[in-house]
């Protein structure tokens, strides 16, 4: 089983990299771009014998305890 | 009295700190490898700067899971003196010994320069030899020094006088121009509620001898020695 975890800065936290990319895109002529947020992407392979409930629990624990710093970041995930 | 200097893979300021303690302060000091489960009987711990674990994932994020950090947290809980410098500060934040987190510098650049920091409180074992409002010239060198914390926690830090250093002008004015990284409230260093754990982005060990261009950082280590002598 594979989990895709997306980590990004909370909306309330300024994302200077996203801002810079946004400005660059506008300068390049992509005038429809209204905002850019940069984040991280993790692809995690898990034991295929686990039940989907266990996988979900494990992925959430990993994302919360290790992949994100809850002071500044939040996460979402998909399981395939 | 013995100082311990923690080394993670990727730490690179341990010899500067070691030299300063051994040759300038003339105090006993030893290195502690990150796989160690104890602190070798040290009376004060310094987590030096560098790029522990290559800053992978987030600065300090992997280092906090090293065996030695459990010992450091236990030591801190028993009022042991812990000083985190630069990447060491980031590790203490990730370990939960200090509140908040570091964002990338506002200008998105690695900033390496001498800055001025104003001493906001002398009521710590790290600043007891300084004067309140004293301005120290100490270099910084970091990419993620843009301190962030939620509004309630910041208020609590301010109320408890846990903000120990703020970036300032040479005259001690807090201005946006004097803030090198966009840090919230110009914060350069904070302590925990019990005041025995301090994290700071500037490198006082790089400002501990006149030969280095400034010896104004030495007062932090002299304060620690003073605290240990009187404990």
Interface residues (C-beta under 8 A of the other chain):
Chain A: X9 X13 X14 X16 X17 X20 X66 X67 X69 X71 X72
Chain B: X57 X58 X61 X65 X93 X94 X99 X100 X101 X103 X104 X105 X106 X107 X108 X146 X148 X149 X150 X182
